[in-house]
Amino acid sequence: MWVEYFGTAMSVIIALSLMQKNIRWLRIINAAGAAGFTAYGILIAAVPVIILNSFIVVIDLWFLFKMRNQDDRFDFIDVDGMKSLYVRKFIEFYKEDILTFFPGFNPEDREQVKGCLILRDVIPVSIILYRLKDNKETGEILIDYSVPSHRDRTNAGYFFDYVLRHVELGSVKRLHARAESSSHQKYLKHMGFIAAGDESLLPADYERVLN
């Protein structure tokens, strides 16, 4: 009986893999499910199941290997915040997903908002909108959003390690960001931000000092 439950569990894992928007995670979860199904085929002595799922595992691992060894070409475009027509179109297209991470974001707030788009193989995959405080020593990050298919923090690494030194935001002494979701809270910590107050309750404020 447990063998049947095991096979069912592997079917669920494969189904879950097909729901992933990020291609890398799709391959990883699909490979895990196919590997489990290969083991299931061995347990029930089903040669076709073994052959098919072993082949799927090899294909998934091959594509994961290619993805790991493929260097994406990064670039960025400095934009005039929400005054940019393309930025407004980008925000409009991803608005529902953006609001899940930044529910307090107001697209109509365009006062002194600057920003940049991160390109990955010439595809816009991330947007950062910010505002400089009156003293010009603090930069407030309004949103730091990556599209689902390229949400692996590589975009953020490129922004904080390179782009930040080439845009107006890089002239400030500290960055301020607000976490309105637990996932964004983890992201900010990973990127070197430190809680500026009580982080047990959301929304929570975070800061990062720039050298």
Backbone torsions as a table, in degrees:
resi	resn	phi	psi	omega
1	MET	NA	-41.2	-178.1
2	TRP	-62.9	-27.4	178.7
3	VAL	-64.3	-39.5	178.8
4	GLU	-65.6	-41.5	177.2
5	TYR	-63.0	-39.1	178.6
6	PHE	-62.2	-46.3	178.5
7	GLY	-61.6	-39.7	178.2
8	THR	-64.0	-41.5	179.6
9	ALA	-62.0	-40.1	178.8
10	MET	-66.3	-35.6	176.4
11	SER	-62.6	-40.1	179.2
12	VAL	-64.8	-41.5	179.6
13	ILE	-62.1	-43.6	178.7
14	ILE	-63.6	-40.8	177.8
15	ALA	-62.6	-40.7	178.4
16	LEU	-63.8	-36.1	179.9
17	SER	-61.4	-35.0	-178.6
18	LEU	-73.7	-9.8	179.0
19	MET	-93.8	-4.5	-177.9
20	GLN	-77.6	133.5	176.5
21	LYS	-84.9	-28.6	177.4
22	ASN	-81.9	120.5	-174.0
23	ILE	-62.1	-38.0	-179.5
24	ARG	-60.8	-47.1	179.8
25	TRP	-67.7	-33.4	175.6
26	LEU	-57.8	-46.9	-179.3
27	ARG	-65.1	-42.5	-177.5
28	ILE	-63.6	-50.0	-177.6
29	ILE	-68.5	-38.9	178.6
30	ASN	-63.4	-39.7	178.1
31	ALA	-64.3	-40.1	178.8
32	ALA	-64.0	-43.3	178.7
33	GLY	-64.9	-41.6	179.8
34	ALA	-67.4	-36.6	177.2
35	ALA	-64.1	-40.5	177.1
36	GLY	-64.7	-38.9	178.9
37	PHE	-68.3	-31.1	175.1
38	THR	-62.8	-44.3	177.2
39	ALA	-63.4	-38.4	177.7
40	TYR	-62.5	-42.1	178.0
41	GLY	-61.4	-37.6	177.7
42	ILE	-65.7	-41.0	-178.1
43	LEU	-64.8	-34.8	-178.5
44	ILE	-101.6	6.0	177.7
45	ALA	58.0	43.1	178.9
46	ALA	-104.8	98.4	-175.5
47	VAL	-60.3	-44.9	179.3
48	PRO	-58.0	-38.6	178.9
49	VAL	-65.2	-40.9	179.5
50	ILE	-63.4	-48.3	-176.4
51	ILE	-64.4	-49.3	-176.7
52	LEU	-60.7	-48.3	-175.1
53	ASN	-75.3	-29.3	173.1
54	SER	-63.8	-40.2	177.9
55	PHE	-63.1	-41.9	179.4
56	ILE	-63.0	-41.3	178.3
57	VAL	-60.1	-45.3	-179.9
58	VAL	-61.7	-43.6	179.9
59	ILE	-62.8	-46.8	179.6
60	ASP	-61.0	-44.7	-179.4
61	LEU	-65.6	-35.1	178.6
62	TRP	-64.0	-45.8	-179.8
63	PHE	-68.5	-35.7	176.5
64	LEU	-64.7	-38.4	177.3
65	PHE	-63.5	-43.5	179.4
66	LYS	-64.8	-40.4	-180.0
67	MET	-65.9	-37.8	-179.4
68	ARG	-68.1	-33.7	-175.9
69	ASN	-98.3	5.6	178.3
70	GLN	-97.9	120.9	179.9
71	ASP	-87.4	112.9	176.5
72	ASP	-71.4	145.2	177.3
73	ARG	-91.6	116.8	-178.8
74	PHE	-100.0	147.7	175.1
75	ASP	-156.1	173.3	178.3
76	PHE	-147.1	158.0	177.2
77	ILE	-125.7	122.3	175.9
78	ASP	-78.4	123.6	-175.7
79	VAL	-123.6	158.4	-178.5
80	ASP	-88.9	55.9	176.8
81	GLY	54.4	-141.8	-177.6
82	MET	-73.4	-3.2	175.4
83	LYS	-74.8	-19.2	179.2
84	SER	-75.6	128.2	179.6
85	LEU	-61.4	-41.2	-178.6
86	TYR	-65.8	-39.6	178.4
87	VAL	-61.2	-43.4	179.0
88	ARG	-62.1	-39.8	177.4
89	LYS	-65.6	-41.6	178.8
90	PHE	-61.5	-48.6	-179.8
91	ILE	-62.0	-42.4	-179.2
92	GLU	-62.8	-41.0	-176.9
93	PHE	-67.2	-41.0	-176.2
94	TYR	-103.4	14.6	-171.7
95	LYS	-54.6	-46.3	-177.2
96	GLU	-60.8	-44.0	-179.9
97	ASP	-70.5	-38.6	178.6
98	ILE	-59.5	-42.7	-177.0
99	LEU	-70.2	-17.2	175.0
100	THR	-71.0	-28.3	179.0
101	PHE	-98.1	-31.7	-177.3
102	PHE	-129.8	68.8	-176.4
103	PRO	-61.8	-21.0	-180.0
104	GLY	-89.1	1.0	-177.7
105	PHE	-70.9	132.9	179.8
106	ASN	-116.1	105.9	-179.4
107	PRO	-61.0	-20.2	-178.9
108	GLU	-82.7	-11.4	178.3
109	ASP	-80.6	103.1	-176.4
110	ARG	-118.4	7.4	-176.0
111	GLU	-69.7	111.1	176.3
112	GLN	57.8	26.5	179.7
113	VAL	-85.4	126.7	175.7
114	LYS	-113.8	175.2	178.4
115	GLY	-178.5	179.4	175.9
116	CYS	-154.0	151.7	176.5
117	LEU	-106.3	134.8	175.3
118	ILE	-95.7	127.0	179.3
119	LEU	-106.1	139.2	178.1
120	ARG	-128.6	109.3	-170.9
121	ASP	54.5	44.1	177.3
122	VAL	67.6	11.2	178.5
123	ILE	-103.9	125.9	177.8
124	PRO	-67.2	115.3	-175.3
125	VAL	-119.2	-10.6	-176.8
126	SER	-153.6	149.0	177.7
127	ILE	-135.7	137.0	175.8
128	ILE	-124.0	122.2	175.2
129	LEU	-114.2	136.8	-175.7
130	TYR	-146.7	169.6	177.6
131	ARG	-142.6	137.1	176.3
132	LEU	-86.0	135.0	177.1
133	LYS	-69.7	167.8	-176.1
134	ASP	-56.9	-36.1	-177.7
135	ASN	-81.1	-4.0	179.6
136	LYS	61.1	12.2	178.7
137	GLU	-100.5	-13.3	-179.5
138	THR	-126.5	136.2	176.2
139	GLY	-112.8	129.0	-179.6
140	GLU	-99.7	117.1	177.6
141	ILE	-85.6	116.9	-177.6
142	LEU	-81.2	-48.4	173.1
143	ILE	-143.4	148.6	176.5
144	ASP	-139.1	88.0	-166.2
145	TYR	-119.0	134.9	173.9
146	SER	-116.7	142.8	-179.5
147	VAL	-67.4	151.4	-174.8
148	PRO	-54.6	-37.7	-175.1
149	SER	-71.6	-16.2	-178.7
150	HIS	-130.2	39.3	-177.0
151	ARG	-97.3	77.3	-178.4
152	ASP	-131.8	16.4	177.8
153	ARG	70.4	-2.6	176.1
154	THR	-67.3	-37.4	177.7
155	ASN	-60.7	-43.4	-179.7
156	ALA	-65.0	-39.8	178.1
157	GLY	-60.5	-41.3	178.3
158	TYR	-64.8	-40.0	-178.7
159	PHE	-66.2	-51.9	-174.9
160	PHE	-73.8	-28.2	-178.4
161	ASP	-87.5	-25.2	-174.9
162	TYR	-129.7	-57.7	-172.7
163	VAL	-59.8	-39.5	-176.2
164	LEU	-55.0	-31.0	-179.5
165	ARG	-78.8	-8.4	-174.4
166	HIS	-118.1	7.9	177.2
167	VAL	-125.0	167.8	-175.5
168	GLU	-59.8	-30.6	-179.0
169	LEU	-62.0	-26.5	-178.4
170	GLY	-71.1	-6.4	-178.7
171	SER	-86.6	-7.7	-176.9
172	VAL	-85.1	167.6	-179.7
173	LYS	-92.1	-24.6	179.5
174	ARG	-148.9	153.5	177.3
175	LEU	-110.1	141.0	177.0
176	HIS	-119.6	135.2	177.4
177	ALA	-142.0	151.6	179.5
178	ARG	-115.9	128.3	176.9
179	ALA	-94.2	119.6	179.0
180	GLU	-111.0	2.3	176.5
181	SER	-143.1	154.9	-178.1
182	SER	-65.0	-34.4	179.9
183	SER	-66.6	-40.4	178.7
184	HIS	-71.1	-31.2	176.7
185	GLN	-61.7	-45.4	178.2
186	LYS	-64.2	-39.1	179.5
187	TYR	-61.6	-46.9	-179.1
188	LEU	-61.6	-41.7	177.7
189	LYS	-62.1	-41.6	-179.9
190	HIS	-63.2	-32.0	-177.5
191	MET	-90.5	12.1	172.8
192	GLY	92.7	11.4	177.2
193	PHE	-83.5	147.2	-179.8
194	ILE	-119.5	140.5	-179.4
195	ALA	-59.4	133.3	179.8
196	ALA	-97.2	5.6	-179.9
197	GLY	-170.2	-150.0	179.8
198	ASP	-74.1	116.1	-178.6
199	GLU	-96.8	3.1	-179.6
200	SER	-76.1	-19.7	179.1
201	LEU	-116.5	140.8	176.8
202	LEU	-105.2	144.0	1.2
203	PRO	-72.4	152.0	179.8
204	ALA	-128.9	144.6	-178.4
205	ASP	-94.5	142.0	179.7
206	TYR	-133.4	151.2	178.7
207	GLU	-135.2	152.0	174.1
208	ARG	-136.2	124.7	179.8
209	VAL	-84.5	132.9	179.4
210	LEU	-97.4	143.8	178.3
211	ASN	-74.2	NA	NA
